[in-house]
Amino acid sequence: MTVVGEEEAGLGRSPAPGTGTGTGAPVPGPGGFPYALEEAPPDRNPAAGPATLLLPPGPPPLVPRTAAGLRLLGEYQGSGFTTPKYLARRADGQVVQLSHLLHLVASAIDGKRDTDAVARVVSAGFGREVSGDNIAYLVEHKLEPLGVTVPPGQESDEVQGPRSDLLLSLKGHRIIFGERRTVAIARSLAWLHRPLVVAGVLLLAAAMDVWLFAFHGAMTPVLNVLDQPLLLLAVFGLTVASLLFHEFGHASACHYDGARPGCIGCGIFLIWPSMYTDVTDVYRIGRAGRLRTDLGGVYFNVVFMLLLTGLYFVTGQPFLLCAVYLGHFEVLEQLMPAVRLDGYFILGDLAGVPDLYGRIRPILLSMLPWRGTDPAVADLKPRTRAVVTAWVVTMVPFLAAELAYALWNLPRLVATGARSLTVQLAGTYEAFADGEIPAGLAGVLGSLMLIVPLAGMTYLSVRLSGRLGRNALRATSGRPRLRAVLVLGVAAVVTTLAYAWTSGVTPKPLPPAPPLAPVLQPHVPVVPVPPGPDRADGPVAGPGPVGARPPGGWAPDGATPAVRPLPWRIPPAVPPAVQPPAPGPAPAATAPPAPVSPGRPGPAPSAPAPQPAPATAPATAPAAPAPPTAPPPPKPVPSAPATTPPPAPATPAPTPPPAASAPPPATAPAPAPAPAPPTATATP
């Protein structure tokens, strides 16, 4: 913000006694303050007489008016500037920074005084003579461009002043509670900011964390919630309520220190929905009050977590503790001194600078050896300059690294996000089609958690590209060589990124994976792990065709498990057991087949009936499959007629391995068209 000095306004020192035109020394005016009385040159018209003075005709004095809804907040207390700063808030919420002189002029304008009357009032408060022409100049060239005063000739008091187009600002905001209702809520909760109450809350919070993390366990409630869609929706509702209660903390702290809070609303900040509280009036109070207002939000998060813990002891519902666990991450996020979170305003109030991002460019330019100190940096106190400089040299590389990382992984982000969103929407639709309303609502919540970041990243990328392009064109205006260098640099960066994206240098998209929180992804298919040489994956026994996979995952005994296991828990492959035949005469032993040439499958041997065994535990060792060559099969053992009902399938006993060659891996298929079943023991 441009700070107007006396020289810029055309002000000069009062003329010395006996000098200049007119009466010389300033004389007291109607209000007891000095002003210079000047006379026009006398008209020497003889008809008029020697004592007659004719004043030249001119326009009537201007009567300035302030814009509708303008609020003068007064001096910025605890400032980190070398000169006093004054703040004013327009009706559209935009805050402007004024010098002492401009603040006096805006305070003296009431819609009735003309410029001469305003000059007399300003001269009394400023301690130096200010003329009506000075006031007219300040109003026309300083206050009107800021939207503080109404342009001459305009009937309406509504003024559309310039607004700061901040990249990291809230967009699409909507009011939840108006100013009157917010003040009522703040007044009712202000007692929570008393020192004794704050000390008690912090002690209870420490005891709560010790109990939750050291004795009870914080992850157990989270895992319980992930299995229940309705509980997840309840936790989501509590999270939204915690955000709203967070804003009540800012408003109540503002009221506690004597300022007047404004409305509470919501909007989109960066890529996430957010809430905000208008506490602009807090800038007219001291630094301690501003810090209390900044910390009031996270303090009320702690109060909210204590309330949820108390409800848990009353009801025993674990989802309440899940919301408490997630509330800790909300507090840590808000304390980050970046992207206009609570930590950003805390650091700004500690340094005494209301807009840290506005100091990034002046500080970076002042670091260049061939550039002098920028006036915006020279106006800072030494301690404040050190704090702001440390913040700039920390945050600028951090933000630049985040941007570079996002650009490098852009194809990966787009491909993975599009695939996940397609699967998510399809699963949510199937859940509603099957009448699973809780699962469908949880799917909608999961879809929003995917859509909002993708849309936010797209919007932020477009805004950032446009902002950088406009700044580059403005910086290189009238400098063709510099613009050519800039164009070549941008072309090189774009070409490098395009080559990296298309040639496979950048990371590949993530492969499909099972959902970490299945409750948020209803009807999303579980992706099986592909078979490999080091895992035994193949057909399983059980009812149905050979090689069919039972629903719910792999099961060694052919039964469908009650709970779907994770896809990476794969048991070893087991060949099917042979059912005992129906009662009848035992078949005669057959001679072994004639030997065949190596590499050609021989005839399948006849299937012998299993030998009944006593009621002992069956063997569990898996059988070795037949080798690629056709060795003589083992001698079949005739079975006695069964006298009991057919038993359940049993685990086969091991078959003696051939001596000629080592058996192939368990996943290799048998070369014979019909492999010979091993001898099995059955429990009657």
C-alpha positions in Angstrom: 0.0 0.0 0.0 1.4 3.4 -1.0 1.9 5.6 2.1 1.5 9.2 1.3 4.0 11.7 2.8 3.6 15.4 3.2 5.8 16.2 0.3 3.7 13.9 -2.0 0.6 15.7 -1.0 2.0 19.1 -2.0 2.3 20.3 1.6 4.9 22.8 2.6 6.0 24.6 5.7 4.0 27.7 6.8 5.4 30.9 5.6 7.6 32.8 7.9 6.2 36.0 9.5 6.4 38.9 7.2 7.0 36.8 4.0 4.7 35.8 1.2 1.5 37.4 0.1 -1.4 38.2 2.3 -1.3 38.9 5.9 2.0 37.1 6.5 2.0 35.0 9.7 -0.8 32.5 10.3 -3.6 33.7 12.3 -6.1 31.8 14.4 -9.0 30.5 12.5 -12.6 29.7 13.6 -11.5 26.6 15.4 -8.5 28.1 17.1 -6.0 26.5 14.8 -3.7 28.4 12.5 -4.3 28.8 8.8 -2.9 31.2 6.2 -5.2 33.9 4.9 -4.3 35.0 1.4 -5.7 37.9 -0.6 -6.2 38.2 -4.3 -4.3 41.1 -6.0 -6.4 44.3 -5.9 -8.2 45.5 -9.0 -7.1 48.9 -10.0 -10.3 49.8 -11.8 -10.9 53.5 -10.9 -14.7 53.0 -11.0 -14.4 50.4 -8.3 -12.5 52.7 -6.0 -9.1 52.0 -4.4 -10.5 50.0 -1.5 -12.5 47.5 -3.5 -11.1 43.9 -3.9 -12.6 41.7 -6.7 -12.2 38.0 -6.1 -11.9 35.9 -9.3 -14.9 33.7 -9.9 -14.2 29.9 -9.4 -16.0 26.6 -8.7 -17.5 26.1 -5.3 -15.5 24.1 -2.8 -15.7 20.4 -3.1 -17.6 18.4 -0.5 -16.0 15.0 -0.3 -17.9 11.9 0.9 -16.6 8.6 2.2 -17.8 5.3 0.7 -20.7 3.5 2.1 -19.8 1.0 4.8 -16.3 2.4 5.4 -14.9 1.6 8.9 -11.8 3.3 10.2 -10.1 0.7 12.4 -7.5 3.1 13.8 -3.8 2.7 14.4 -2.3 -0.8 13.9 -1.2 -1.7 17.4 2.0 -3.5 18.0 3.2 -2.7 14.5 6.6 -3.9 13.2 6.9 -0.8 11.0 9.1 2.2 11.7 6.2 4.6 11.0 2.7 4.4 12.4 0.1 2.6 10.2 -3.6 3.0 10.2 -6.2 0.6 8.8 -9.6 1.1 7.2 -12.1 -1.6 6.1 -14.4 -1.1 3.2 -17.9 -2.5 2.9 -16.7 -5.4 0.6 -14.3 -6.5 3.4 -11.1 -5.2 1.8 -8.7 -3.7 4.3 -6.5 -0.8 3.2 -3.5 0.7 4.9 -3.3 4.5 5.4 -0.7 6.9 6.6 -1.4 9.2 9.5 -2.3 12.1 7.2 -4.7 10.1 5.1 -6.3 8.7 8.2 -6.9 12.2 9.5 -8.4 13.3 6.1 -10.7 10.3 6.0 -11.8 10.9 9.6 -12.6 14.6 8.9 -14.8 13.8 5.9 -18.4 13.7 7.0 -20.3 14.6 3.8 -21.0 18.1 5.0 -17.6 19.8 5.2 -16.0 21.2 2.1 -12.3 20.8 1.4 -11.5 24.1 3.2 -13.4 23.0 6.4 -11.7 19.6 6.2 -8.4 21.3 5.9 -8.9 23.2 9.1 -9.8 20.0 11.0 -6.8 18.1 9.6 -4.4 21.0 10.3 -5.4 20.9 14.0 -4.8 17.2 14.3 -1.7 17.1 12.1 0.1 20.0 13.7 1.0 21.6 10.4 -0.9 23.7 8.0 -3.0 21.9 5.3 -4.8 23.9 2.7 -8.0 23.1 0.8 -6.0 22.4 -2.3 -4.0 19.8 -0.4 -7.2 18.1 0.7 -8.6 18.1 -2.8 -5.3 16.5 -4.1 -5.3 13.8 -1.4 -9.0 13.0 -2.0 -8.6 12.8 -5.8 -5.3 11.0 -6.1 -5.0 8.9 -3.0 -8.3 8.1 -1.3 -10.5 7.7 -4.4 -8.2 5.1 -6.0 -8.4 3.1 -2.8 -12.2 3.1 -2.7 -12.3 5.2 0.5 -14.1 8.2 -0.9 -16.8 8.7 -3.5 -15.8 10.2 -6.9 -17.2 13.7 -7.5 -20.4 13.7 -9.4 -21.5 10.2 -8.3 -24.9 10.2 -6.6 -24.6 6.7 -4.9 -22.2 6.1 -2.1 -21.4 2.6 -3.3 -17.8 2.4 -4.5 -16.1 -0.5 -6.3 -12.6 -0.2 -5.1 -9.6 -2.3 -6.1 -9.3 -5.7 -4.5 -6.1 -7.6 -3.8 -6.2 -10.7 -6.0 -4.5 -13.1 -3.7 -3.6 -16.5 -5.1 -3.9 -18.1 -1.6 -7.3 -16.7 -0.7 -10.7 -18.1 0.0 -13.0 -18.4 -3.1 -16.7 -18.8 -3.4 -17.4 -17.9 0.2 -20.9 -18.1 1.6 -22.1 -16.7 5.0 -23.3 -19.2 7.6 -23.9 -16.9 10.6 -24.4 -13.1 10.1 -22.6 -10.6 12.2 -25.4 -10.2 14.8 -25.7 -14.0 15.4 -21.9 -14.3 15.5 -21.7 -11.6 18.2 -24.3 -13.4 20.3 -22.5 -16.7 20.0 -19.1 -15.1 20.8 -20.6 -13.3 23.9 -21.9 -16.6 25.3 -18.6 -18.4 24.9 -16.2 -15.7 25.8 -15.9 -17.0 29.4 -13.9 -19.9 28.1 -10.9 -17.6 27.5 -10.5 -16.6 31.1 -7.0 -17.5 32.4 -8.1 -20.0 35.0 -10.5 -21.8 32.6 -7.7 -22.0 30.0 -5.3 -23.5 32.5 -7.9 -26.1 33.5 -8.6 -27.0 29.9 -5.0 -27.5 29.1 -4.4 -29.8 32.1 -7.4 -31.9 31.2 -6.2 -32.1 27.6 -2.8 -33.4 28.8 -4.5 -36.1 30.9 -6.7 -37.0 28.0 -3.8 -37.6 25.6 -1.9 -39.7 28.2 -4.9 -41.9 28.7 -5.8 -42.2 25.0 -2.3 -42.9 23.6 -0.6 -44.7 26.5 -3.4 -46.8 28.0 -6.5 -47.1 25.9 -4.9 -47.0 22.4 -5.9 -44.5 19.7 -5.9 -46.8 16.6 -8.5 -49.3 17.9 -11.4 -46.8 17.6 -10.2 -45.8 14.1 -10.2 -49.5 12.9 -13.7 -50.0 14.4 -15.0 -47.0 12.4 -13.5 -48.2 9.1 -15.6 -51.3 9.3 -18.9 -49.5 9.7 -20.2 -47.0 7.1 -22.7 -45.4 9.5 -20.0 -44.7 12.1 -17.8 -43.2 9.4 -20.6 -40.8 8.5 -21.0 -39.9 12.1 -17.2 -39.1 12.4 -17.5 -37.0 9.3 -20.3 -35.0 10.9 -18.3 -34.5 14.0 -15.3 -33.3 12.0 -17.5 -30.7 10.3 -18.9 -29.7 13.8 -15.3 -29.4 15.0 -14.5 -27.0 12.2 -17.4 -24.8 13.0 -16.6 -24.9 16.7 -13.0 -23.8 15.7 -14.5 -20.6 14.2 -16.5 -20.0 17.4 -13.1 -19.9 19.2 -11.8 -17.1 16.9 -15.0 -15.1 17.3 -15.2 -15.5 21.1 -11.6 -14.6 21.6 -12.1 -11.5 19.5 -15.1 -10.4 21.6 -13.2 -11.2 24.8 -10.5 -8.7 24.0 -12.9 -5.9 23.1 -13.1 -6.2 19.3 -16.3 -6.9 17.4 -16.3 -10.1 15.3 -18.0 -10.2 11.9 -19.7 -13.0 10.1 -18.8 -16.7 9.9 -18.8 -18.3 6.5 -17.3 -21.0 4.3 -15.6 -21.3 1.0 -12.9 -23.1 -1.0 -9.4 -22.6 0.1 -6.8 -24.0 -2.2 -8.3 -27.4 -2.9 -10.4 -28.1 0.2 -13.7 -26.6 1.7 -12.9 -24.3 4.6 -14.5 -22.0 7.1 -13.5 -18.5 8.1 -14.4 -15.8 10.7 -14.2 -12.1 10.0 -12.1 -10.7 12.9 -10.7 -7.7 11.0 -11.7 -5.4 13.9 -9.0 -7.2 16.0 -6.3 -5.1 14.4 -7.2 -2.1 16.4 -6.4 -3.8 19.7 -3.1 -4.8 21.1 -0.8 -7.7 20.0 -1.8 -9.9 22.9 -5.5 -9.7 21.9 -4.6 -10.6 18.3 -2.6 -13.6 19.4 -5.4 -14.8 21.6 -7.7 -14.5 18.7 -5.3 -16.4 16.5 -5.0 -19.2 19.0 -8.7 -19.3 19.9 -9.5 -21.7 17.1 -7.1 -24.5 18.1 -8.0 -23.9 21.7 -11.6 -24.6 21.0 -10.5 -27.7 19.1 -9.1 -28.9 22.3 -12.3 -28.1 24.2 -14.3 -30.0 21.5 -12.1 -33.1 22.0 -12.6 -33.0 25.7 -16.4 -32.9 25.2 -16.2 -35.9 22.9 -14.0 -37.8 25.4 -16.6 -37.1 28.1 -19.4 -38.4 25.9 -17.3 -41.6 25.3 -17.2 -42.2 29.1 -20.9 -41.8 29.2 -22.0 -43.8 26.1 -19.0 -46.0 25.4 -19.2 -45.4 21.6 -15.7 -45.8 20.0 -16.4 -43.5 17.1 -16.2 -40.6 19.5 -12.5 -41.4 20.2 -11.9 -41.7 16.5 -13.0 -38.1 16.1 -10.7 -37.1 19.0 -7.8 -38.8 17.3 -8.5 -37.0 14.0 -8.8 -33.7 15.9 -5.1 -33.8 16.8 -4.2 -33.7 13.1 -6.5 -30.7 12.6 -4.7 -28.8 15.3 -1.2 -29.6 13.9 -2.3 -28.6 10.4 -3.7 -25.2 11.6 -0.4 -24.4 13.4 1.6 -24.5 10.2 2.9 -21.0 9.3 1.9 -21.3 5.6 -0.9 -20.7 3.2 -2.8 -18.4 5.5 -3.6 -21.0 8.2 -3.7 -20.0 11.8 0.0 -20.4 12.1 0.5 -17.8 9.4 -1.5 -15.2 11.2 0.3 -16.1 14.5 3.6 -15.4 12.9 2.4 -12.2 11.3 1.1 -10.9 14.6 4.3 -11.8 16.4 6.3 -9.9 13.8 3.8 -7.0 13.6 3.2 -7.4 9.8 -0.4 -8.1 8.7 0.5 -9.4 5.3 3.6 -11.6 5.1 3.0 -12.7 1.5 3.1 -9.0 0.4 6.7 -8.8 1.6 8.1 -11.8 -0.4 8.9 -9.9 -3.5 10.5 -6.8 -1.8 12.7 -9.0 0.4 13.8 -11.2 -2.5 14.6 -8.1 -4.6 16.5 -6.6 -1.8 18.8 -9.6 -1.6 20.1 -9.0 -5.1 23.6 -7.3 -4.9 22.9 -4.8 -7.6 19.5 -3.7 -6.1 19.1 -1.4 -3.2 16.9 -1.9 -0.2 13.2 -1.8 -1.2 11.2 0.9 0.5 8.7 -1.8 1.7 11.7 -3.5 3.5 13.3 -0.4 4.7 10.1 0.5 6.5 10.4 -2.6 8.7 12.0 -2.6 12.1 15.3 -4.6 12.3 13.8 -7.4 14.4 10.7 -7.6 12.2 12.9 -7.6 9.1 14.9 -10.5 10.4 11.8 -12.6 11.2 10.1 -11.9 7.9 13.3 -12.6 5.9 13.7 -16.0 7.7 10.1 -16.9 6.9 10.6 -15.9 3.2 13.8 -17.9 2.7 12.1 -20.9 4.3 8.7 -20.8 2.6 9.7 -19.8 -0.9 11.9 -22.9 -1.5 9.3 -25.1 0.2 6.5 -23.8 -2.1 8.8 -24.1 -5.2 9.7 -27.7 -4.3 6.0 -28.5 -3.9 5.2 -27.0 -7.3 8.1 -28.8 -9.0 7.1 -32.2 -7.4 3.5 -31.8 -8.6 4.6 -31.0 -12.2 7.0 -33.9 -12.3 4.3 -36.3 -11.1 1.4 -34.7 -13.1 0.7 -37.7 -15.4 0.8 -40.1 -12.5 -1.6 -38.0 -10.5 -4.0 -37.6 -13.4 -4.0 -41.2 -14.5 -4.3 -42.7 -11.0 -7.0 -40.1 -10.0 -9.1 -40.7 -13.1 -9.0 -44.5 -12.6 -9.8 -44.3 -8.9 -12.6 -41.9 -9.5 -14.2 -44.2 -12.2 -14.0 -47.2 -10.0 -15.3 -45.2 -7.0 -18.4 -43.9 -8.9 -19.2 -47.3 -10.3 -19.0 -48.9 -6.9 -21.2 -46.2 -5.3 -23.8 -46.6 -8.1 -23.9 -50.4 -7.5 -24.3 -49.8 -3.7 -27.4 -47.6 -4.3 -28.7 -50.0 -6.9 -28.5 -52.9 -4.4 -30.4 -50.8 -1.7 -27.3 -50.4 0.5 -28.0 -46.8 1.5 -25.3 -46.5 4.3 -22.7 -47.9 2.0 -23.8 -45.7 -0.8 -23.6 -42.6 1.3 -20.1 -43.6 2.4 -19.3 -44.0 -1.2 -20.5 -40.5 -2.0 -18.2 -39.2 0.8 -15.3 -41.1 -0.7 -16.1 -39.7 -4.2 -16.1 -36.2 -2.8 -12.7 -36.8 -1.2 -11.4 -37.7 -4.7 -13.3 -35.0 -6.7 -12.5 -32.0 -4.5 -8.7 -32.4 -4.6 -8.7 -33.1 -8.4 -10.9 -30.1 -9.1 -8.9 -27.9 -6.7 -5.6 -28.8 -8.3 -6.9 -28.1 -11.7 -8.3 -24.7 -10.7 -5.1 -23.8 -8.8 -3.0 -24.7 -11.8 -5.0 -22.5 -14.1 -4.8 -19.6 -11.7 -1.1 -20.0 -11.1 -0.3 -20.2 -14.8 -2.4 -17.1 -15.6 -0.8 -15.2 -12.7 2.7 -16.1 -13.7 2.0 -15.3 -17.4 0.6 -11.8 -16.6 3.5 -11.0 -14.3 6.0 -12.1 -16.9 4.4 -10.0 -19.6 4.3 -7.0 -17.3 7.9 -7.4 -16.2 9.2 -7.6 -19.8 7.0 -4.9 -21.2 9.2 -2.7 -23.5 12.2 -5.0 -23.1 12.2 -7.3 -26.1 15.5 -9.0 -25.3 14.4 -10.0 -21.8 11.1 -11.2 -23.2 12.9 -13.4 -25.8 15.1 -14.9 -23.0 11.9 -15.6 -21.0 10.1 -17.2 -23.9 13.1 -19.5 -24.6 13.3 -20.5 -20.9 9.6 -21.3 -20.7 9.9 -23.3 -24.0 12.8 -25.3 -22.6 11.0 -26.1 -19.4 7.8 -27.1 -21.3 9.8 -29.3 -23.7 11.7 -31.0 -20.9 8.5 -31.8 -19.0 6.7 -33.0 -22.2 9.6 -35.3 -23.0 9.7 -36.6 -19.4 6.0 -37.3 -19.4 5.9 -39.1 -22.8 9.2 -41.0 -22.6 8.5 -42.7 -19.3 11.1 -40.9 -17.2 8.5 -39.7 -14.7 7.0 -42.2 -12.2 4.4 -44.6 -13.6 0.8 -44.6 -12.4 0.2 -46.7 -9.3 -1.1 -50.2 -10.1 -4.6 -51.1 -8.9 -4.5 -52.0 -5.3 -7.1 -53.1 -2.7 -8.8 -50.2 -0.8 -7.2 -49.3 2.5 -10.7 -48.2 3.8 -13.2 -50.5 2.0 -16.0 -48.8 3.8 -15.4 -45.7 1.7 -15.3 -47.8 -1.5 -18.4 -50.0 -1.7 -18.5 -52.7 -4.4 -15.0 -51.9 -5.4 -13.5 -55.2 -6.7 -10.5 -56.6 -4.8 -7.6 -57.0 -7.1 -5.9 -60.4 -6.8 -2.1 -60.7 -6.6 -0.8 -62.1 -9.9 0.9 -65.6 -9.6 4.6 -65.6 -9.6 7.4 -68.1 -9.3 7.7 -67.6 -5.6 4.1 -68.0 -4.6 1.9 -71.0 -4.9 -1.2 -69.7 -6.6 -3.5 -71.9 -8.6 -6.8 -73.9 -8.5 -8.2 -74.9 -5.2 -10.3 -77.8 -4.2 -14.0 -77.5 -3.6 -17.3 -77.6 -5.3 -17.5 -76.2 -8.8 -15.2 -76.5 -11.8 -11.6 -77.2 -11.5 -9.6 -74.0 -11.1 -12.6 -71.8 -10.1 -11.9 -69.2 -7.4 -14.3 -69.3 -4.5 -16.0 -66.0 -3.6 -14.2 -64.0 -0.9 -10.7 -65.1 -1.7 -8.6 -68.2 -1.7 -9.6 -71.0 0.6 -7.6 -74.2 0.8 -10.5 -76.4 1.8 -12.9 -75.1 -0.9 -15.2 -73.4 1.6 -16.1 -69.7 1.2 -14.6 -67.8 4.1 -16.9 -65.9 6.4 -14.8 -62.7 6.1 -13.1 -61.7 2.9 -9.4 -62.0 3.4 -6.8 -59.6 2.0 -5.8 -60.6 -1.5 -2.1 -61.0 -0.6 -2.8 -63.8 1.9 -2.5 -66.8 -0.4 -2.2 -70.3 1.1 -0.2 -73.0 -0.7 -1.8 -75.0 -3.5 -3.2 -78.4 -2.5 -4.1 -81.1 -5.0 -7.6 -82.4 -4.7 -8.3 -85.4 -2.5 -10.0 -88.5 -3.9 -13.4 -89.4 -2.7 -13.7 -93.1 -1.7 -15.8 -95.1 -4.2 -19.1 -96.7 -3.4 -19.0 -100.2 -1.6 -18.2 -103.0 -4.0 -15.6 -105.6 -4.8 -12.0 -104.5 -4.8 -10.5 -104.2 -8.3 -7.6 -106.4 -9.3 -4.1 -105.1 -9.5 -3.1 -104.0 -12.9 0.4 -104.3 -14.4 2.4 -101.2 -15.0 2.2 -99.7 -18.5 5.0 -100.2 -21.0 7.7 -97.6 -20.8 7.5 -94.8 -23.3 10.1 -92.5 -24.8 11.1 -89.5 -22.8 9.2 -86.3 -23.5 5.9 -88.1 -24.5 3.1 -88.6 -22.1 2.2 -92.1 -21.3 -1.2 -93.7 -20.6 -2.9 -92.7 -17.4 -2.9 -95.4 -14.7 -6.1 -96.6 -13.2 -7.3 -94.8 -10.2 -7.1 -97.0 -7.1 -9.4 -96.6 -4.2 -7.9 -95.1 -1.1 -7.0 -97.4 1.8 -9.1 -96.9 4.9 -7.0 -95.8 7.9 -7.6 -95.7 11.6 -9.0 -92.5 13.1 -5.8 -90.6 13.3 -4.8 -87.1 12.3 -4.3 -87.0 8.6 -1.0 -86.1 7.1 -0.5 -82.5 6.1 2.5 -82.7 3.8 1.6 -81.9 0.2 2.1 -84.4 -2.5 4.8 -84.0 -5.1 3.5 -84.0 -8.7 4.6 -86.4 -11.4 7.9 -85.6 -13.1 8.0 -84.7 -16.8 9.2 -88.2 -17.8 6.9 -91.2 -17.3 8.4 -93.3 -14.5 6.6 -96.5 -13.3 3.6 -95.5 -11.1 3.5 -96.7 -7.6 1.8 -100.0 -6.9 -1.8 -99.5 -6.2 -3.2 -100.7 -2.9 -6.7 -102.2 -3.1 -9.2 -100.9 -0.7 -11.6 -102.8 1.4 -15.4 -102.2 1.0 -16.4 -99.2 2.8 -18.8 -99.7 5.7 -19.4 -96.1 6.6 -20.8 -93.1 4.7 -18.3 -91.3 2.4 -16.0 -89.2 4.5 -15.1 -85.6 3.8 -12.1 -84.8 1.6 -8.9 -85.4 3.3 -5.4 -84.0 3.0 -3.4 -86.3 0.7 -0.4 -88.2 2.0 3.0 -87.7 0.4 3.9 -89.8 -2.7 7.4 -91.3 -2.9 9.5 -89.0 -5.2 11.1 -90.7 -8.2 14.7 -91.3 -8.2 15.4 -90.3 -11.7 14.9 -86.6 -11.6 13.9 -83.8 -9.2 10.2 -82.8 -9.2 9.3 -79.5 -10.9 7.9 -76.6 -9.0 4.5 -76.9 -7.4 3.0 -74.6 -10.0 4.1 -76.6 -13.0 1.2 -78.6 -14.6 1.5 -82.4 -14.8 2.5 -83.6 -18.3 0.0 -86.4 -18.4 -3.5 -85.7 -19.7 -5.0 -87.1 -16.6 -2.5 -87.0 -13.6 -2.4 -89.9 -11.3 -3.9 -89.1 -7.9 -1.7 -89.8 -4.9 -2.6 -92.3 -2.2 -4.7 -90.6 0.4 -5.7 -91.5 3.9 -9.3 -90.9 5.0 -10.7 -90.6 8.4 -14.0 -92.5 8.7 
